[in-house]
Amino acid sequence: MSITLEDIKEHIPYYLTQEAKDGLVKALEGFPWKMNYYTSNYQGEMLQGDGWNSLDIINLQTAERKSIKGIILSNSCDISPDNPRDIPAHIVFAPIIPLSLYEGLLVQRGIDPEKLLSKISSIKQQKVTSLFYLPKGGGLESEHIAVLDDLHTLPAHYFNKKNDKKKEFTLSQAGFYLFLLKLSIHFCRFHENVLRGYDKYPAT
């Protein structure tokens, strides 16, 4: 399932002011090829859709532990240090990798060159539901993709104490809105074409 500009405009949040709606529509008019994904605001905060380094993962097959770059899926409020929690929060994130690395993996698998070009084009147009395309910009020196079907968690208090953490990028309003739509399509599909039946309520 792909995203079109019409889809984006149809689902603009109702709570935005008219001025904000107009600004968002204007920012999205260049989708998918000419759109600003990033903002220089909120450098000191952790927000949903942020890119960070120093996010730890563990390889379940080898038990190897390493730090990677990733994009935050957790809600901004849930992981904010200013929001006290009875049970400590965990940060949910997906790895981000260079698009060139992903392309290289496809080449190793013997993908037909013409099919490969089509695949990369689809990724850049946000047509691949399990991948979120991130163009060069922000703190990214090259094109990257977020792998949405490879999620990890990390205790928020543990990550907040790390001295080597650094924000790679913050999504702009348009980039963030596109990210939310992509998450919705990947994880929450009302039209999944699976008839689950209509179970009756048990007798009382």
C-alpha positions as CSV (number, residue, x, y, z in Angstrom):
1,M,0.0,0.0,0.0
2,S,1.5,3.3,-1.1
3,I,1.0,6.9,0.1
4,T,-0.2,9.6,-2.2
5,L,-0.4,13.3,-1.7
6,E,-4.2,13.0,-1.7
7,D,-4.0,10.5,1.1
8,I,-1.8,12.9,3.1
9,K,-4.1,15.9,2.6
10,E,-7.2,13.8,3.5
11,H,-5.8,12.9,6.9
12,I,-4.5,16.2,8.1
13,P,-5.1,16.5,11.9
14,Y,-8.3,18.3,12.8
15,Y,-6.7,20.1,15.7
16,L,-4.3,22.2,13.6
17,T,-5.2,25.9,13.1
18,Q,-6.1,26.8,9.5
19,E,-2.7,28.6,9.2
20,A,-0.9,25.4,10.3
21,K,-3.0,23.3,7.9
22,D,-2.1,25.5,5.0
23,G,1.5,25.5,6.0
24,L,1.5,21.7,6.2
25,V,-0.2,21.3,2.8
26,K,2.4,23.7,1.2
27,A,5.3,21.7,2.8
28,L,3.9,18.5,1.5
29,E,3.3,19.6,-2.1
30,G,6.7,18.5,-3.1
31,F,6.1,14.9,-1.9
32,P,7.7,12.5,-2.7
33,W,10.7,14.1,-4.5
34,K,11.0,17.7,-3.1
35,M,10.1,17.9,0.6
36,N,12.0,19.1,3.6
37,Y,12.1,16.2,6.1
38,Y,14.0,17.9,8.9
39,T,14.0,20.9,11.3
40,S,16.7,22.4,13.4
41,N,14.3,22.9,16.3
42,Y,14.2,20.8,19.5
43,Q,17.8,19.8,19.6
44,G,17.8,19.1,23.3
45,E,14.6,17.0,23.5
46,M,13.7,13.5,22.6
47,L,10.7,13.4,20.3
48,Q,8.8,10.7,18.4
49,G,10.4,10.4,15.0
50,D,13.8,11.6,16.2
51,G,17.0,9.9,14.9
52,W,19.6,9.2,17.6
53,N,22.8,7.3,17.8
54,S,24.1,5.2,20.8
55,L,20.9,3.0,20.9
56,D,21.9,-0.4,22.2
57,I,20.7,-3.7,20.6
58,I,21.5,-7.3,21.3
59,N,21.9,-10.0,18.7
60,L,19.8,-12.9,20.0
61,Q,21.8,-15.5,18.0
62,T,25.2,-14.4,19.1
63,A,24.4,-12.3,22.2
64,E,26.6,-9.6,20.7
65,R,25.7,-6.1,22.0
66,K,26.3,-3.0,20.0
67,S,25.2,0.6,19.6
68,I,23.4,1.8,16.4
69,K,21.5,4.7,14.9
70,G,17.8,4.5,15.2
71,I,14.5,6.3,14.9
72,I,12.2,6.7,17.9
73,L,8.7,5.2,17.7
74,S,7.6,5.9,21.3
75,N,5.2,8.8,21.9
76,S,7.1,12.0,22.9
77,C,5.1,12.4,26.1
78,D,5.6,8.8,27.2
79,I,9.4,9.0,27.2
80,S,9.8,12.6,28.4
81,P,11.9,12.9,31.6
82,D,9.4,15.5,32.7
83,N,6.6,13.0,32.7
84,P,6.8,10.9,36.0
85,R,5.9,7.2,35.5
86,D,5.0,4.6,38.1
87,I,6.7,2.0,36.0
88,P,9.9,3.2,34.1
89,A,9.3,3.9,30.5
90,H,11.1,2.1,27.6
91,I,12.1,3.7,24.3
92,V,10.9,1.8,21.3
93,F,13.0,2.3,18.2
94,A,13.8,1.0,14.7
95,P,17.3,0.8,13.3
96,I,18.3,3.2,10.5
97,I,20.8,2.1,8.0
98,P,22.4,3.7,4.8
99,L,20.2,3.1,1.7
100,S,23.4,2.1,-0.1
101,L,24.0,-0.7,2.4
102,Y,20.5,-2.0,1.8
103,E,21.0,-1.7,-1.9
104,G,24.3,-3.7,-1.6
105,L,22.4,-6.5,0.3
106,L,19.9,-6.7,-2.6
107,V,22.8,-6.9,-5.1
108,Q,24.3,-9.8,-3.1
109,R,21.0,-11.6,-3.3
110,G,21.2,-11.5,-7.1
111,I,18.3,-9.1,-7.6
112,D,17.8,-8.2,-11.3
113,P,19.3,-4.7,-11.9
114,E,16.1,-3.4,-13.5
115,K,14.1,-4.7,-10.5
116,L,16.6,-3.2,-8.2
117,L,16.2,0.3,-9.6
118,S,12.4,0.0,-9.3
119,K,12.7,-1.2,-5.7
120,I,14.9,1.8,-4.7
121,S,12.6,4.2,-6.5
122,S,9.6,2.7,-4.6
123,I,11.5,3.1,-1.3
124,K,12.2,6.8,-2.0
125,Q,8.5,7.3,-2.8
126,Q,7.5,5.7,0.6
127,K,5.8,2.9,-1.3
128,V,7.5,0.1,0.7
129,T,5.4,-0.2,3.9
130,S,8.2,-1.8,6.1
131,L,10.7,0.9,5.3
132,F,10.7,4.7,6.0
133,Y,12.9,6.6,3.6
134,L,15.1,9.3,5.1
135,P,16.9,11.6,2.6
136,K,20.3,13.2,3.2
137,G,20.0,16.0,5.7
138,G,19.7,16.8,9.4
139,G,22.7,14.9,10.7
140,L,22.6,12.3,8.0
141,E,25.4,12.5,5.5
142,S,23.7,10.1,3.1
143,E,20.3,8.6,2.4
144,H,19.0,6.2,5.0
145,I,16.1,3.9,5.7
146,A,14.3,3.0,9.0
147,V,13.6,-0.7,9.2
148,L,10.1,-0.7,10.7
149,D,9.8,-4.5,11.1
150,D,13.0,-4.8,13.3
151,L,12.0,-3.0,16.5
152,H,13.9,-2.8,19.8
153,T,13.4,-1.4,23.2
154,L,15.7,0.3,25.7
155,P,15.0,1.6,29.3
156,A,14.6,5.4,28.9
157,H,16.5,6.2,32.1
158,Y,19.4,4.1,30.9
159,F,19.6,5.9,27.6
160,N,19.2,9.3,29.1
161,K,22.3,8.7,31.3
162,K,24.5,7.8,28.3
163,N,27.2,10.5,27.7
164,D,27.9,9.5,24.1
165,K,24.3,9.9,22.8
166,K,23.7,12.4,20.0
167,K,20.6,13.4,18.1
168,E,21.0,12.8,14.3
169,F,17.9,14.6,13.2
170,T,14.5,15.9,14.2
171,L,11.7,15.5,11.7
172,S,9.9,18.6,10.4
173,Q,6.2,18.9,10.7
174,A,5.7,17.5,7.2
175,G,8.3,14.8,7.8
176,F,6.8,13.8,11.2
177,Y,3.3,13.7,9.7
178,L,4.5,11.4,6.9
179,F,6.2,9.2,9.5
180,L,3.0,8.8,11.4
181,L,1.1,7.9,8.3
182,K,3.8,5.3,7.4
183,L,3.5,3.8,10.9
184,S,-0.2,3.6,10.7
185,I,-0.1,1.8,7.3
186,H,2.6,-0.6,8.5
187,F,1.1,-1.5,11.8
188,C,-2.6,-0.8,11.7
189,R,-4.5,-1.9,8.6
190,F,-8.3,-1.9,8.9
191,H,-8.5,-3.5,5.5
192,E,-6.3,-6.6,6.1
193,N,-8.7,-8.9,4.1
194,V,-8.9,-11.4,7.0
195,L,-12.5,-12.3,8.1
196,R,-12.2,-13.1,11.8
197,G,-15.8,-14.0,12.3
198,Y,-18.5,-12.6,14.6
199,D,-18.4,-14.6,17.9
200,K,-21.5,-14.4,20.1
201,Y,-21.2,-13.0,23.6
202,P,-21.3,-15.9,26.2
203,A,-24.5,-16.5,28.0
204,T,-24.9,-14.8,31.3
